[in-house]
Amino acid sequence: MEAKWLKALFPRCAEQVGDDWDTLIAGFGDNALPEALPEFLEAATISLPAYLPDLARLELALHGLQAITPPASAEEGASLQINPSLTLLPLKWKHLCSMLWQRETQVGPESGEEFVLLYKTSVRGKVRVRPAADRDLLALKMMAENLDRQAVADETGVPVGAVDAAIEAACDQGLLLSAPSAIVRTAAHYPADGPDGWQRHLRSAYFTLQWHVTQACDLHCKHCYDRSAISPLTLDQGKIILDQFREFVLDQRVHGQVTFTGGNPLLYAHFAELYREAAHRNFTLAILGNPTSRQVLESLQQIQPLSFYQVSLEGLPEHNDSIRGPGHFQRIMEFLEILKELSIYSMVMLTLTRENMGQVLELAEILRGKVDLFTFNRLSQTGEGADLAAADKKKYRAFLEDYLEAAKSNPTISLKDNLINILKAEERTTPFGGCTGFGCGAAFNFCSLLPNGDMHACRKFQSPIGNVLESSLLELYHSPAAERYRLGPEECRGCKIRPVCGGCQAVIQSSGLDITISRDPYCFLEGVDKTS
């Protein structure tokens, strides 16, 4: 083979040899195959860099990768498989990967064993070449040998969540191919057509379990949905539920998040232990609660960093404290400073009522730069919230227009209410995900769990599905009761923005309407063609 063709196949090797390349290759033989070059370099009599044969092996493997097209996901009938384009290349020299892309590197070749991964991702066929980490090798070994995750965890002395995380990371990086998430809207849930960007809101890659671990609370807010006495689960029962949730997310091929709430979840007697058990199962963890001490936060961060910590404000100081108690506003502001100092993502939620509608944007300005995210939920007139006045329907569209406009200049303001997508449809702008990223996510990519194990589609309204101590979470998710909440109102079906809307079933129910029939009473879709 001519020197120039070999130089095209092995450009970095040729650079390392320099002007002697043509002379070196003259002895290779015209009929020799490129695959023989590494051994030829090892046997060469002239002085060459000791790492050159391994660099040739690396370039050869990279060249062989070019013609391979991996499937977009695991083949039919398989939930997981090793990327068919993958080559695991054992080398005797380290740090050679960077030489493929950079002529000068900060770290030069170093003698020592290194495994290199070469593969194409299923997204646009991007080529990846990198050293294999221990976690990569573990995931590949488990798949190649069909090893049981729990057995591997027991043998290596790590939580099973660490094994799950290795598999999940391998999927994220394209080493393993997974079947698509099973959390997907069916044809009964969405229209045949919709605005640009709506398709990505049909299949969820994650599922959130909002777990009300206790009814105990150090506040008594005027709009509390439920002050009933419910005995909390034992820690052992909590572990059973966490195991159920792990089985659920593995079966549905999604990542699981546990959002602890209450009451005040930190008042649950075994909260730290339950938090640790959830962390050991590879769940993303968050808290919806009340202010706590820096010491408590630091102890939780040592177990596993929080995804976010959400607290509530109901308006400007005087109004907020009339709802949540004297001094509450100031305590929240001080707590937000602690969250910022500990680099914990902070969220503030407001329950929108008739009385505080005019305070929302002013509060957003107060929170600018002090919180990472501020948004609102409309009041569900349930429980003690039935005594408060709901937001004025006639003024709601104008409120949303002002809110959406303010969000353009205040990065703290976040969009959550599904009905904002009506405005986006009118503007012909890309819709956002709505309440849970998929419109009304009740029993779709989200569910609530009460302290006694009762599962609801959403905590803001009576939406019972069953009890996880009597039936598994997976069974309950696929039950007719859960499907009823996923379907949402008949009047919303066929609407072009249904995948990013569906209104709010809690508001529908608390307004005295049938959630299986009536659309959100605040919906102002009349100005938009529902079918075009």
RODO-2510 file (C-alpha; in nm, 4 decimals, decimal comma):
residues 532
     n   res          X          Y          Z
     1     m     0,0000     0,0000     0,0000
     2     e     0,1325     0,3418    -0,0942
     3     a     0,2651     0,5683     0,1784
     4     k     0,0197     0,8473     0,0975
     5     w    -0,2825     0,6175     0,1454
     6     l    -0,1507     0,4901     0,4735
     7     k    -0,0820     0,8464     0,5766
     8     a    -0,4509     0,9242     0,5161
     9     l    -0,5527     0,6302     0,7319
    10     f    -0,2953     0,6966     1,0054
    11     p    -0,2444     1,0756     1,0025
    12     r    -0,1353     1,1092     1,3657
    13     c     0,1108     0,8233     1,3361
    14     a     0,2566     0,9853     1,0272
    15     e     0,2949     1,3146     1,2140
    16     q     0,4842     1,1420     1,4945
    17     v     0,7262     0,9811     1,2466
    18     g     0,7660     1,2977     1,0420
    19     d     0,9977     1,3046     0,7391
    20     d     1,0913     0,9378     0,7824
    21     w     0,7339     0,8185     0,7130
    22     d     0,7849     0,7359     0,3432
    23     t     1,1071     0,5525     0,4196
    24     l     0,9414     0,3572     0,7001
    25     i     0,6416     0,2556     0,4913
    26     a     0,8602     0,1502     0,1991
    27     g     0,9352    -0,1633     0,3960
    28     f     0,5720    -0,2347     0,4744
    29     g     0,4947    -0,4006     0,1432
    30     d     0,2544    -0,2995    -0,1339
    31     n     0,0149    -0,5859    -0,0637
    32     a     0,0088    -0,5520     0,3140
    33     l    -0,3238    -0,4699     0,4736
    34     p    -0,3650    -0,1640     0,7023
    35     e    -0,4574    -0,4014     0,9885
    36     a    -0,0972    -0,5236     0,9865
    37     l     0,0588    -0,1806     1,0445
    38     p     0,0623    -0,1896     1,4292
    39     e     0,2616    -0,5158     1,4298
    40     f     0,4902    -0,3781     1,1590
    41     l     0,5635    -0,0727     1,3739
    42     e     0,6413    -0,2932     1,6754
    43     a     0,8978    -0,4846     1,4700
    44     a     1,0517    -0,1780     1,3033
    45     t     1,4302    -0,1512     1,3319
    46     i     1,4450     0,2283     1,3233
    47     s     1,3868     0,4329     1,6373
    48     l     1,0149     0,5089     1,6823
    49     p     0,8051     0,6340     1,9764
    50     a     0,7187     0,3318     2,1919
    51     y     0,3499     0,4250     2,1912
    52     l     0,3256     0,4382     1,8096
    53     p     0,1854     0,0832     1,7596
    54     d    -0,0988     0,1581     2,0050
    55     l    -0,1676     0,4900     1,8343
    56     a    -0,1913     0,2976     1,5059
    57     r    -0,4394     0,0535     1,6633
    58     l    -0,6468     0,3489     1,7811
    59     e    -0,6519     0,5142     1,4383
    60     l    -0,7336     0,1827     1,2734
    61     a    -1,0302     0,1281     1,5042
    62     l    -1,1501     0,4829     1,4402
    63     h    -1,1351     0,4273     1,0646
    64     g    -1,3344     0,1044     1,0954
    65     l    -1,6051     0,2897     1,2867
    66     q    -1,6901     0,5246     1,0005
    67     a    -1,9050     0,2813     0,8019
    68     i    -2,1160     0,1622     1,0977
    69     t    -2,4645     0,3037     1,1610
    70     p    -2,6018     0,2122     1,5041
    71     p    -2,9785     0,1754     1,5560
    72     a    -3,1586     0,4630     1,7266
    73     s    -3,2639     0,2444     2,0183
    74     a    -3,2513    -0,1126     2,1405
    75     e    -3,3781    -0,3663     1,8906
    76     e    -3,7375    -0,4805     1,9181
    77     g    -3,7845    -0,7207     2,2072
    78     a    -3,4820    -0,5904     2,4001
    79     s    -3,5006    -0,3221     2,6661
    80     l    -3,1214    -0,2793     2,6687
    81     q    -2,8358    -0,3787     2,4411
    82     i    -2,4722    -0,2901     2,3869
    83     n    -2,4227    -0,0340     2,1103
    84     p    -2,3357    -0,2513     1,8060
    85     s    -2,0839     0,0074     1,6867
    86     l    -1,8827    -0,0181     2,0095
    87     t    -1,5190    -0,1241     2,0116
    88     l    -1,3452    -0,1712     2,3458
    89     l    -0,9758    -0,1370     2,2665
    90     p    -0,7131    -0,2435     2,5226
    91     l    -0,3934    -0,0363     2,4995
    92     k    -0,0605    -0,0372     2,6797
    93     w    -0,0351     0,3425     2,6697
    94     k    -0,2539     0,6091     2,8257
    95     h    -0,3662     0,9511     2,6963
    96     l    -0,3562     0,8602     2,3282
    97     c    -0,7190     0,9616     2,2634
    98     s    -0,6417     1,3312     2,2833
    99     m    -0,3739     1,2891     2,0165
   100     l    -0,6454     1,2029     1,7631
   101     w    -0,7867     1,5537     1,7757
   102     q    -0,5002     1,7705     1,9038
   103     r    -0,1449     1,7799     1,7772
   104     e    -0,0219     1,9184     2,1060
   105     t    -0,1721     1,7934     2,4316
   106     q    -0,1251     1,8952     2,7922
   107     v    -0,0659     1,5344     2,8971
   108     g     0,1587     1,3238     2,6792
   109     p     0,1534     0,9477     2,6305
   110     e     0,2215     0,7497     2,9467
   111     s     0,3013     0,3821     2,9807
   112     g     0,0142     0,1953     3,1483
   113     e    -0,2959    -0,0077     3,0671
   114     e    -0,5973     0,1815     2,9386
   115     f    -0,9198     0,0674     2,7757
   116     v    -1,0527     0,2986     2,5061
   117     l    -1,4147     0,3159     2,3929
   118     l    -1,4873     0,3904     2,0274
   119     y    -1,8486     0,4107     1,9143
   120     k    -2,1128     0,6100     1,7338
   121     t    -2,4065     0,7580     1,9176
   122     s    -2,7539     0,6979     1,7820
   123     v    -2,8073     1,0746     1,7646
   124     r    -2,6710     1,1971     1,4297
   125     g    -2,4057     0,9286     1,4315
   126     k    -2,1595     1,1326     1,6355
   127     v    -1,8273     0,9551     1,6869
   128     r    -1,7073     0,9157     2,0468
   129     v    -1,3540     0,8094     2,1403
   130     r    -1,2573     0,8214     2,5076
   131     p    -1,0911     0,6246     2,7853
   132     a    -1,3255     0,3866     2,9653
   133     a    -1,4082     0,4653     3,3284
   134     d    -1,4654     0,1899     3,5815
   135     r    -1,8386     0,2642     3,5669
   136     d    -1,8382     0,2128     3,1892
   137     l    -1,6664    -0,1215     3,2221
   138     l    -1,9075    -0,2305     3,4939
   139     a    -2,2104    -0,1497     3,2772
   140     l    -2,0647    -0,3310     2,9768
   141     k    -1,9675    -0,6353     3,1822
   142     m    -2,3166    -0,6577     3,3305
   143     m    -2,4775    -0,6450     2,9881
   144     a    -2,2318    -0,8846     2,8238
   145     e    -2,2668    -1,1412     3,1021
   146     n    -2,6342    -1,0731     3,1861
   147     l    -2,5534    -1,0133     3,5518
   148     d    -2,8178    -0,9388     3,8143
   149     r    -2,7979    -0,5810     3,9421
   150     q    -2,8657    -0,6608     4,3052
   151     a    -2,6134    -0,9464     4,3015
   152     v    -2,3473    -0,7143     4,1586
   153     a    -2,4281    -0,4526     4,4220
   154     d    -2,4004    -0,7099     4,7005
   155     e    -2,0738    -0,8460     4,5649
   156     t    -1,9119    -0,5040     4,5262
   157     g    -2,0533    -0,3601     4,8480
   158     v    -2,2310    -0,0638     4,6896
   159     p    -2,5992     0,0402     4,6940
   160     v    -2,7992    -0,1044     4,4070
   161     g    -2,8649     0,2520     4,2961
   162     a    -2,4959     0,2877     4,2115
   163     v    -2,5310    -0,0057     3,9724
   164     d    -2,8485     0,1458     3,8266
   165     a    -2,6637     0,4758     3,7855
   166     a    -2,3829     0,3047     3,5931
   167     i    -2,6340     0,1505     3,3527
   168     e    -2,8231     0,4778     3,3197
   169     a    -2,5042     0,6736     3,2510
   170     a    -2,4001     0,4198     2,9877
   171     c    -2,7364     0,4725     2,8166
   172     d    -2,7047     0,8510     2,8367
   173     q    -2,3584     0,8324     2,6810
   174     g    -2,4656     0,5923     2,4064
   175     l    -2,2622     0,2910     2,5182
   176     l    -2,5865     0,1056     2,5771
   177     l    -2,9015     0,1459     2,3747
   178     s    -3,2321     0,1454     2,5577
   179     a    -3,5834     0,0966     2,4349
   180     p    -3,7820     0,4238     2,4492
   181     s    -3,9572     0,5305     2,7661
   182     a    -4,2911     0,3595     2,8189
   183     i    -4,4353     0,6802     2,9663
   184     v    -4,5971     0,7989     2,6438
   185     r    -4,9228     0,9646     2,5471
   186     t    -5,1490     0,7321     2,3506
   187     a    -5,3594     0,8389     2,0532
   188     a    -5,6550     0,8979     2,2860
   189     h    -5,4584     1,1728     2,4613
   190     y    -5,3496     1,3985     2,1779
   191     p    -5,4637     1,5375     1,8433
   192     a    -5,3428     1,4436     1,4999
   193     d    -5,1689     1,7772     1,4597
   194     g    -5,0428     2,0603     1,6764
   195     p    -4,8109     2,3608     1,6933
   196     d    -4,4416     2,3288     1,6149
   197     g    -4,2520     2,1669     1,9018
   198     w    -4,5439     1,9795     2,0558
   199     q    -4,4175     1,6318     1,9609
   200     r    -4,1430     1,6353     2,2235
   201     h    -4,4124     1,6533     2,4917
   202     l    -4,5567     1,3090     2,4153
   203     r    -4,2967     1,0862     2,5825
   204     s    -4,1410     1,1468     2,9226
   205     a    -3,7930     1,0327     3,0227
   206     y    -3,8630     1,0853     3,3924
   207     f    -4,1331     1,0225     3,6513
   208     t    -4,1901     1,2158     3,9724
   209     l    -4,3282     1,0623     4,2898
   210     q    -4,4480     1,3460     4,5114
   211     w    -4,4434     1,1780     4,8498
   212     h    -4,6334     1,3347     5,1385
   213     v    -4,4490     1,1470     5,4096
   214     t    -4,6331     1,3147     5,6979
   215     q    -4,9308     1,5373     5,7705
   216     a    -4,7400     1,7039     6,0553
   217     c    -4,6695     2,0705     5,9879
   218     d    -4,5338     2,3669     6,1823
   219     l    -4,7637     2,6025     5,9908
   220     h    -5,1416     2,6250     5,9532
   221     c    -5,2014     2,7976     5,6228
   222     k    -5,5471     2,9264     5,5361
   223     h    -5,5559     2,7402     5,2054
   224     c    -5,4245     2,4028     5,3282
   225     y    -5,5695     2,1210     5,1174
   226     d    -5,5714     1,8614     5,3931
   227     r    -5,5308     1,8865     5,7714
   228     s    -5,6717     1,5414     5,8407
   229     a    -5,4862     1,3073     6,0725
   230     i    -5,3182     1,0284     5,8751
   231     s    -5,0734     0,7997     6,0497
   232     p    -4,7372     0,7947     5,8691
   233     l    -4,5786     0,4793     5,7377
   234     t    -4,3005     0,3042     5,9222
   235     l    -3,9468     0,3262     5,7856
   236     d    -3,9667    -0,0374     5,6708
   237     q    -4,2864     0,0386     5,4801
   238     g    -4,1127     0,3388     5,3292
   239     k    -3,8318     0,1165     5,2052
   240     i    -4,0871    -0,1150     5,0451
   241     i    -4,2366     0,1807     4,8583
   242     l    -3,8927     0,2934     4,7416
   243     d    -3,8262    -0,0577     4,6108
   244     q    -4,1612    -0,0480     4,4307
   245     f    -4,0738     0,2844     4,2752
   246     r    -3,7361     0,1520     4,1617
   247     e    -3,9079    -0,1455     3,9957
   248     f    -4,1519     0,0965     3,8326
   249     v    -3,8904     0,3268     3,6781
   250     l    -3,6814     0,0329     3,5561
   251     d    -3,9867    -0,1285     3,3989
   252     q    -4,0990     0,1970     3,2365
   253     r    -3,7425     0,2883     3,1325
   254     v    -3,7446     0,6316     3,2948
   255     h    -3,5444     0,8146     3,5604
   256     g    -3,7176     0,8488     3,8937
   257     q    -3,7454     1,1578     4,1115
   258     v    -3,8770     1,1555     4,4670
   259     t    -4,0044     1,4908     4,5859
   260     f    -4,0541     1,4760     4,9615
   261     t    -4,3305     1,6917     5,1035
   262     g    -4,6035     1,6877     5,3663
   263     g    -4,7115     1,8642     5,5841
   264     n    -4,3507     1,9411     5,6519
   265     p    -4,1500     1,6339     5,5435
   266     l    -3,8648     1,7175     5,7804
   267     l    -4,1006     1,6482     6,0722
   268     y    -4,1275     1,2821     5,9697
   269     a    -3,9463     1,0897     6,2424
   270     h    -3,7287     0,8881     6,0017
   271     f    -3,6744     1,1495     5,7324
   272     a    -3,2930     1,1349     5,7185
   273     e    -3,3002     0,7548     5,6936
   274     l    -3,5718     0,7624     5,4260
   275     y    -3,3784     1,0264     5,2314
   276     r    -3,0668     0,8078     5,2447
   277     e    -3,2586     0,5016     5,1292
   278     a    -3,3985     0,6976     4,8336
   279     a    -3,0479     0,8183     4,7454
   280     h    -2,9243     0,4587     4,7507
   281     r    -3,1774     0,3745     4,4781
   282     n    -3,0507     0,6337     4,2274
   283     f    -3,3439     0,8724     4,2538
   284     t    -3,3175     1,2462     4,2048
   285     l    -3,4297     1,4026     4,5346
   286     a    -3,6109     1,7270     4,6128
   287     i    -3,8062     1,8829     4,8995
   288     l    -4,1254     2,0863     4,9087
   289     g    -4,1261     2,2160     5,2620
   290     n    -4,0762     2,4930     5,5136
   291     p    -3,7533     2,6692     5,6135
   292     t    -3,5077     2,4602     5,8098
   293     s    -3,1607     2,5027     5,9562
   294     r    -2,8330     2,5153     5,7691
   295     q    -2,7217     2,2111     5,9688
   296     v    -3,0135     2,0016     5,8409
   297     l    -2,9482     2,1067     5,4824
   298     e    -2,5776     2,0298     5,5069
   299     s    -2,6486     1,6840     5,6481
   300     l    -2,8815     1,6079     5,3550
   301     q    -2,6320     1,7424     5,1033
   302     q    -2,3710     1,5035     5,2397
   303     i    -2,6021     1,2121     5,1668
   304     q    -2,6979     1,3368     4,8199
   305     p    -2,7260     1,6926     4,6864
   306     l    -3,0833     1,8129     4,6524
   307     s    -3,2170     1,8744     4,3034
   308     f    -3,4137     2,1675     4,4481
   309     y    -3,5808     2,2945     4,7626
   310     q    -3,9193     2,4607     4,7191
   311     v    -4,0852     2,6934     4,9690
   312     s    -4,3991     2,9041     4,9438
   313     l    -4,4918     3,2707     4,9526
   314     e    -4,8436     3,4000     4,9021
   315     g    -4,7738     3,7596     4,8083
   316     l    -4,6237     4,0680     4,9680
   317     p    -4,5218     4,0489     5,3366
   318     e    -4,8478     4,1566     5,4986
   319     h    -5,0701     3,9353     5,2840
   320     n    -4,8330     3,6388     5,2987
   321     d    -4,8140     3,6487     5,6773
   322     s    -5,1903     3,6691     5,7027
   323     i    -5,2034     3,3344     5,5202
   324     r    -4,8965     3,1562     5,6581
   325     g    -4,8382     3,3197     5,9935
   326     p    -4,6528     3,6211     6,1402
   327     g    -4,2896     3,6538     6,0386
   328     h    -4,3127     3,3866     5,7688
   329     f    -4,2128     3,6180     5,4804
   330     q    -3,8914     3,7241     5,6529
   331     r    -3,8035     3,3649     5,7454
   332     i    -3,8403     3,2646     5,3800
   333     m    -3,6156     3,5478     5,2625
   334     e    -3,3475     3,4484     5,5143
   335     f    -3,3821     3,0830     5,4156
   336     l    -3,3353     3,1658     5,0474
   337     e    -2,9992     3,3202     5,1384
   338     i    -2,8945     2,9932     5,3051
   339     l    -2,9995     2,7939     4,9984
   340     k    -2,7936     3,0236     4,7777
   341     e    -2,4891     2,9951     5,0045
   342     l    -2,5138     2,6145     4,9891
   343     s    -2,5676     2,6191     4,6093
   344     i    -2,9066     2,4492     4,6424
   345     y    -3,1462     2,5323     4,3590
   346     s    -3,4293     2,7313     4,5146
   347     m    -3,7928     2,7570     4,4108
   348     v    -4,0775     2,9705     4,5425
   349     m    -4,4378     2,8687     4,4749
   350     l    -4,7398     3,0954     4,5135
   351     t    -5,1012     2,9787     4,5360
   352     l    -5,2953     3,2214     4,3206
   353     t    -5,6165     3,3624     4,4690
   354     r    -5,8368     3,6596     4,3918
   355     e    -5,6734     3,8552     4,6711
   356     n    -5,3099     3,8143     4,5638
   357     m    -5,3390     3,8334     4,1816
   358     g    -5,2253     4,1946     4,1895
   359     q    -4,9196     4,1128     4,4029
   360     v    -4,7606     3,8424     4,1899
   361     l    -4,5430     4,0556     3,9626
   362     e    -4,4352     4,2859     4,2442
   363     l    -4,3331     3,9816     4,4469
   364     a    -4,1435     3,8498     4,1436
   365     e    -3,9390     4,1699     4,1400
   366     i    -3,8605     4,1336     4,5106
   367     l    -3,7425     3,7773     4,4443
   368     r    -3,5316     3,8704     4,1403
   369     g    -3,1793     3,7432     4,2033
   370     k    -3,2788     3,5892     4,5370
   371     v    -3,4423     3,2713     4,4090
   372     d    -3,3727     3,0526     4,1079
   373     l    -3,7371     3,0008     4,0113
   374     f    -4,0669     3,1651     4,0997
   375     t    -4,4047     3,0519     3,9726
   376     f    -4,7630     2,9902     4,0821
   377     n    -5,0435     2,7366     4,1009
   378     r    -5,4065     2,8385     4,0948
   379     l    -5,5995     2,7789     4,4155
   380     s    -5,7854     2,4522     4,4375
   381     q    -6,0843     2,5271     4,6578
   382     t    -6,0369     2,2041     4,8488
   383     g    -6,0082     2,1543     5,2231
   384     e    -5,9548     2,4841     5,4020
   385     g    -5,8845     2,6447     5,0644
   386     a    -6,2602     2,6349     5,0017
   387     d    -6,2903     2,9423     5,2248
   388     l    -6,0721     3,1555     4,9951
   389     a    -6,1832     3,3257     4,6742
   390     a    -6,0423     3,1847     4,3512
   391     a    -5,8775     3,4098     4,0939
   392     d    -6,1156     3,6205     3,8862
   393     k    -6,1898     3,4316     3,5628
   394     k    -6,2676     3,7507     3,3720
   395     k    -5,9286     3,8963     3,4573
   396     y    -5,7282     3,5771     3,4186
   397     r    -5,6282     3,6113     3,0553
   398     a    -5,4984     3,9644     3,1120
   399     f    -5,3101     3,8408     3,4181
   400     l    -5,1403     3,5674     3,2146
   401     e    -5,0506     3,8130     2,9390
   402     d    -4,8826     4,0428     3,1927
   403     y    -4,7106     3,7477     3,3575
   404     l    -4,5787     3,6144     3,0273
   405     e    -4,4515     3,9584     2,9313
   406     a    -4,2789     4,0045     3,2697
   407     a    -4,1093     3,6661     3,2305
   408     k    -3,9230     3,7989     2,9275
   409     s    -3,7227     4,0401     3,1428
   410     n    -3,7200     3,8665     3,4819
   411     p    -3,5267     3,5369     3,4690
   412     t    -3,6681     3,4357     3,8072
   413     i    -4,0207     3,4031     3,6649
   414     s    -4,1016     3,0548     3,5402
   415     l    -4,3957     2,9311     3,3336
   416     k    -4,6103     2,6544     3,4819
   417     d    -4,9824     2,7145     3,4239
   418     n    -5,0952     2,5123     3,1221
   419     l    -5,3260     2,7861     2,9951
   420     i    -5,0263     3,0033     2,9064
   421     n    -4,9932     2,7771     2,6024
   422     i    -5,3163     2,9232     2,4675
   423     l    -5,1359     3,2566     2,4406
   424     k    -4,8375     3,0882     2,2807
   425     a    -5,0651     2,9185     2,0290
   426     e    -5,2158     3,2542     1,9392
   427     e    -4,8683     3,4022     1,8985
   428     r    -4,7613     3,0942     1,6972
   429     t    -4,4599     3,0549     1,9250
   430     t    -4,3178     2,7265     2,0501
   431     p    -4,5197     2,5886     2,3432
   432     f    -4,3561     2,5196     2,6780
   433     g    -4,4107     2,1982     2,8708
   434     g    -4,6874     2,3152     3,0988
   435     c    -4,7373     2,1985     3,4561
   436     t    -4,5168     1,8869     3,4548
   437     g    -4,3446     1,9250     3,1186
   438     f    -4,6320     1,7351     2,9569
   439     g    -4,9293     1,9552     3,0276
   440     c    -5,1406     1,8118     3,3066
   441     g    -4,9160     1,5304     3,4205
   442     a    -5,1652     1,3791     3,6646
   443     a    -5,1031     1,0033     3,6610
   444     f    -4,8865     1,0471     3,3496
   445     n    -4,5338     1,1413     3,4560
   446     f    -4,6345     1,2366     3,8073
   447     c    -4,8361     1,1041     4,0983
   448     s    -4,8799     1,1811     4,4677
   449     l    -4,8469     0,9445     4,7582
   450     l    -5,0093     1,0130     5,0946
   451     p    -4,8583     0,9191     5,4331
   452     n    -5,0670     0,5994     5,4505
   453     g    -4,9682     0,4763     5,1034
   454     d    -5,2752     0,6034     4,9183
   455     m    -5,1812     0,7006     4,5640
   456     h    -5,3473     0,9990     4,3961
   457     a    -5,3078     1,1401     4,0473
   458     c    -5,2471     1,4823     4,2051
   459     r    -5,2497     1,6042     4,5652
   460     k    -5,4437     1,9190     4,4877
   461     f    -5,7705     1,7322     4,4371
   462     q    -5,9341     1,4055     4,5321
   463     s    -5,7953     1,1688     4,2697
   464     p    -5,7559     0,8260     4,4347
   465     i    -5,5990     0,5440     4,2379
   466     g    -5,5296     0,2843     4,5074
   467     n    -5,2883     0,1998     4,7871
   468     v    -4,9295     0,0920     4,7208
   469     l    -4,9321    -0,1405     5,0213
   470     e    -5,2172    -0,3360     4,8629
   471     s    -5,1182    -0,3184     4,4955
   472     s    -4,7843    -0,2346     4,3404
   473     l    -4,7175     0,1123     4,2065
   474     l    -4,6770    -0,0393     3,8608
   475     e    -5,0181    -0,2075     3,8825
   476     l    -5,1814     0,1124     4,0031
   477     y    -5,0229     0,3179     3,7260
   478     h    -5,1722     0,0907     3,4606
   479     s    -5,5124     0,0725     3,6306
   480     p    -5,8338     0,2076     3,4736
   481     a    -5,8515     0,4674     3,7520
   482     a    -5,5123     0,6119     3,6585
   483     e    -5,5965     0,6065     3,2890
   484     r    -5,9088     0,8128     3,3593
   485     y    -5,6953     1,0932     3,5023
   486     r    -5,4452     1,0661     3,2167
   487     l    -5,7230     1,1053     2,9624
   488     g    -5,8451     1,4240     3,1226
   489     p    -6,1657     1,5997     3,0189
   490     e    -6,3526     1,4959     2,7077
   491     e    -6,3798     1,8605     2,6082
   492     c    -5,9984     1,8814     2,5841
   493     r    -5,9538     1,5833     2,3551
   494     g    -5,8635     1,6765     2,0014
   495     c    -5,7440     2,0204     2,1103
   496     k    -5,4212     2,0977     1,9291
   497     i    -5,2410     2,2032     2,2493
   498     r    -5,3637     1,9095     2,4608
   499     p    -5,0141     1,7542     2,5063
   500     v    -4,8962     2,0757     2,6721
   501     c    -5,2210     2,1702     2,8428
   502     g    -5,5273     1,9796     2,9636
   503     g    -5,6047     2,2621     3,2029
   504     c    -5,5967     2,1925     3,5760
   505     q    -5,8095     1,9024     3,6947
   506     a    -5,7874     2,0283     4,0531
   507     v    -5,9475     2,3577     3,9514
   508     i    -6,2089     2,1731     3,7444
   509     q    -6,3103     1,9532     4,0362
   510     s    -6,3068     2,2285     4,2989
   511     s    -6,5279     2,4362     4,0683
   512     g    -6,7932     2,1657     4,0938
   513     l    -6,7372     2,0289     3,7436
   514     d    -6,6800     1,6725     3,6230
   515     i    -6,3094     1,6211     3,5475
   516     t    -6,3905     1,3510     3,2927
   517     i    -6,6075     1,5878     3,0875
   518     s    -6,5552     1,9585     3,1502
   519     r    -6,2513     2,1566     3,0507
   520     d    -6,0857     2,4032     3,2848
   521     p    -6,3350     2,6816     3,3652
   522     y    -6,0534     2,9360     3,3177
   523     c    -5,9854     2,8173     2,9615
   524     f    -6,0196     3,1040     2,7136
   525     l    -5,9558     2,9015     2,3995
   526     e    -6,2559     3,0417     2,2104
   527     g    -6,0261     3,2794     2,0241
   528     v    -5,8163     2,9894     1,8872
   529     d    -5,9162     2,7275     1,6328
   530     k    -5,9035     2,3992     1,8295
   531     t    -5,8522     2,1800     1,5251
   532     s    -5,6042     2,3675     1,3070
***
